């Protein structure tokens, strides 16, 4: 069996047992990246040299009889929203083109400590804003199942590289569905953990109260392996939970007898593609066959999810992205004529004092800010910064941001109420299978609706997983989503794993991934 | 104090202060970088205080504790639940594009600090609106060297913990504002909250001032509020306010402009010129788009923690003054002088008073000798070479009659100057106790040489004996004047 056909669990076992070298495993995936990524554009940076060096070091370590980390020899692709000290971190934005952080994100540090091999940084929607990966400043990612279609977003590169076997596992981040939706559209398994389960330190912030890093892989078992390494308390992230990390891989095989899965009838309303609806209902039937009970439940405020999300996330983003002003790092517009600062016209802004307008220094400064940001950010990022700035402004705050927080609490309560009756909530990830590149890119509102089934999970701070549950007649994967109460990742992974033992949707590979004869 | 208009000042001055105090923590508010002043630019920085992508803040618990200590000493209510907010604005010394501050739920509010002056000239309770915690910005240095016009940014200060203390407009004169600031500084230094070094920017003051002017028919005209900035000493604060009060009154006489009709103005104090200058109009609603900081968790304060913090913080100066006066039976004025010099000097005093056994004597020595020479020499009391045991030794010898107080002060000065022991100094100065036989002989000589004095004393004018003291000292500088006087009177009575 080729390393690229092996599961992550089998890969690390083979490396540990000496049946496979880390170097051989890494080379196999690098070879696929070289062969395929020209068509897919899943990677913004591939670290061939670094990956081979790391792999060789792991093999040497094993040879010397030293203990190996739990991910020893496992190639991992990392979304370009996570800081890496040895590779550029751009968030697929011109603003951060070539930016090299001086530190590793906590998750990256944990991967390295576990002896994983980071093969490269994956493409994404700029600053994780988007659901199609078309908002990348470095070109869209193409869906491996149909290169004319979008892979979903924002972790489209991570989803596509796993789908095309260019990496056995990848790291994504999910603010409103950015792991689960592309996983669904690319036919892989992606988990958004409970808010606080995985440290956000070093994840370039989009919306701090919603962002969460998670694993993307070909199966629940592989996600469990990766999650075990990246989850856990980080004293450097005040919002990370100081709770023990369960052994996610050990409880996967327990049958689902007695597990209650909620089904929300409203999910099956207008807008849901009939092929998707059919595959999702079939998945419920499979869960029932596996011993679970399916119970219809109501999520009364789910309708307001997208509206709430598109206030909370842009508000936080407008502030999080203020630091990209050209003053300290990142893209800075070249000074034009007459934009030089005039000496002595400035003032010192102390805390509590208003930044003044007027004066030569200020006008040159504001000019630099405006032009740097106008040039550095793409249209969707600007749109969200403007939305958020507007919604936080005096006179609008109560009507928009404050109201959104109230609705967010109601949505959170919906989940608490639902989880009194059921253990999991199932349903579609997206209303349709992968759409054509360009199909929605001119219509921001249509694009925002692709988040319909996923944003509430983030607003409530709970966990969710997405995995393939069928294919359209045209051969595109269809995703199923399970959501669980806070910290119920073991149940999410177990239910998915049980389903994946009954079905083989997750084993299907796109034609492009087939090895050349 | 002029709380109401008088003939001298036909208006009431209304002043409120906004004080920013850097907390005396080892590290910054949200990262582990050092807060030491004066390091080369941009050397005390990390991803968090540089605002690099992906960096996150973690609250410094010591900073929070120091801030709570200050608020408790200012008699503030401490909120059981407090949160952080982002104050959004663009400026190059604010690398994140927002300042982490506290907006609608500050950790404390509704306090008060009295202006205390035992001379009785000033005494007023100044209400504190709120005290909140926030991070400092970096420093922008506008290089005004010809031709360049560059602005240099030093982010060493970015993220340093700042406590913002806002008063109600309760101060009624520039002098009172200065006295209040002195008291505030003393308090914060006592509690170890801040070193309050204005030169290093550890304490910054902005003052809001306007005048309430009685008009015909009992109406009160209020002049537009002016915010004064750029004052770098308490003396500047007083001078700036004096100037501003006069300027506002003149302007009112000329224009009759009242509050609300013109926007609030910010004026900068030009210390060398001694004037305030209009800086710019403060926009009525600068929109900082405050919202809760999602990268930090709210802080809950338990009663147990609060009690422990209160316990650990020690007495504020106002309490210490009373305790000192009561324990050592010294006048309020003495207690005030001692306490105002700081906690270390009070400890020195208490050590001395304990050894001497008499508070007032110890207090006199502190004020006349220790403090005077300490001020001349500079440095801290802890480094002062003459320790309480030595001073007590000298005072003890005076009590025994070895020498008089003026001699004792010379000895003190010599011990301080030479670093030698009291015994050594006494020996080198030829100071030896004068025994009674020597004293009788000396007094007999004196009386023989001064028949006039003898006659006067016999005639009932005992005070005439005072004239003998100087002559006695000339004969032998070691004689005790009291003993000479008593002995002479005795001898005259026996004549």
Boltz contact constraints between the chains, C-beta under 6 A:
constraints:
  - contact:
      token1: [A, 83]
      token2: [B, 54]
      max_distance: 6.0
  - contact:
      token1: [A, 103]
      token2: [B, 47]
      max_distance: 6.0
  - contact:
      token1: [A, 201]
      token2: [B, 56]
      max_distance: 6.0
  - contact:
      token1: [A, 202]
      token2: [B, 54]
      max_distance: 6.0
  - contact:
      token1: [A, 203]
      token2: [B, 54]
      max_distance: 6.0
  - contact:
      token1: [A, 204]
      token2: [B, 53]
      max_distance: 6.0
  - contact:
      token1: [A, 204]
      token2: [B, 54]
      max_distance: 6.0
  - contact:
      token1: [A, 208]
      token2: [B, 294]
      max_distance: 6.0
  - contact:
      token1: [A, 208]
      token2: [B, 295]
      max_distance: 6.0
  - contact:
      token1: [A, 209]
      token2: [B, 294]
      max_distance: 6.0
  - contact:
      token1: [A, 237]
      token2: [B, 56]
      max_distance: 6.0
  - contact:
      token1: [A, 238]
      token2: [B, 58]
      max_distance: 6.0
  - contact:
      token1: [A, 238]
      token2: [B, 296]
      max_distance: 6.0
  - contact:
      token1: [A, 238]
      token2: [B, 297]
      max_distance: 6.0
  - contact:
      token1: [A, 316]
      token2: [B, 294]
      max_distance: 6.0
  - contact:
      token1: [A, 319]
      token2: [B, 86]
      max_distance: 6.0
  - contact:
      token1: [A, 319]
      token2: [B, 88]
      max_distance: 6.0
  - contact:
      token1: [A, 319]
      token2: [B, 98]
      max_distance: 6.0
  - contact:
      token1: [A, 322]
      token2: [B, 97]
      max_distance: 6.0
  - contact:
      token1: [A, 322]
      token2: [B, 98]
      max_distance: 6.0
  - contact:
      token1: [A, 323]
      token2: [B, 51]
      max_distance: 6.0
  - contact:
      token1: [A, 323]
      token2: [B, 96]
      max_distance: 6.0
  - contact:
      token1: [A, 323]
      token2: [B, 97]
      max_distance: 6.0
  - contact:
      token1: [A, 327]
      token2: [B, 92]
      max_distance: 6.0
  - contact:
      token1: [A, 328]
      token2: [B, 95]
      max_distance: 6.0
  - contact:
      token1: [A, 341]
      token2: [B, 149]
      max_distance: 6.0
  - contact:
      token1: [A, 342]
      token2: [B, 149]
      max_distance: 6.0
  - contact:
      token1: [A, 343]
      token2: [B, 144]
      max_distance: 6.0
  - contact:
      token1: [A, 343]
      token2: [B, 149]
      max_distance: 6.0
  - contact:
      token1: [A, 344]
      token2: [B, 144]
      max_distance: 6.0
  - contact:
      token1: [A, 346]
      token2: [B, 142]
      max_distance: 6.0
  - contact:
      token1: [A, 348]
      token2: [B, 140]
      max_distance: 6.0
  - contact:
      token1: [A, 349]
      token2: [B, 91]
      max_distance: 6.0
  - contact:
      token1: [A, 351]
      token2: [B, 99]
      max_distance: 6.0
  - contact:
      token1: [A, 351]
      token2: [B, 137]
      max_distance: 6.0
  - contact:
      token1: [A, 354]
      token2: [B, 282]
      max_distance: 6.0
  - contact:
      token1: [A, 354]
      token2: [B, 286]
      max_distance: 6.0
  - contact:
      token1: [A, 355]
      token2: [B, 89]
      max_distance: 6.0
  - contact:
      token1: [A, 355]
      token2: [B, 91]
      max_distance: 6.0
  - contact:
      token1: [A, 356]
      token2: [B, 280]
      max_distance: 6.0
  - contact:
      token1: [A, 369]
      token2: [B, 90]
      max_distance: 6.0
  - contact:
      token1: [A, 392]
      token2: [B, 289]
      max_distance: 6.0
  - contact:
      token1: [A, 392]
      token2: [B, 291]
      max_distance: 6.0
  - contact:
      token1: [A, 393]
      token2: [B, 287]
      max_distance: 6.0
  - contact:
      token1: [A, 394]
      token2: [B, 285]
      max_distance: 6.0
  - contact:
      token1: [A, 394]
      token2: [B, 287]
      max_distance: 6.0
